[in-house]
Amino acid sequence: MNEEGKGRKITFHCPDDVAERLDKLAGKGDIPRSKLVLNMVEMSLDFLEATQKVGVLHIALLFRDAGIKLKDLSKKWKEKKSISDLSNEVNKDMK
């Protein structure tokens, strides 16, 4: 984290309701509003940079594929009479 007063000063305009929410959260955390905003920006940047490295599209595709697999598994579960039948079916799919 950047020490207060060091670095580049950046200003922006925000709606009054957003400023009030920031003030309320800063007051609860007993920190200056500028420190709260800096913390939020740093956390957002870390998150965005991490997702950029992994690739948001790749993550979305993984979730999609996992959902499809779970639906298929659910259908197979309903069709099978025992866990061993399901296990055999899943093992067959993995080959």
Secondary structure, DSSP 8 states (H G I E B T S, - for coil): ---TT-S--------HHHHHHHHHHHHHHTS-HHHHHHHHHHHHHHHHHHHHHH-HHHHHHHHHHHHHHHHHHHHHHHH-SSHHHHHHHHHHHH-
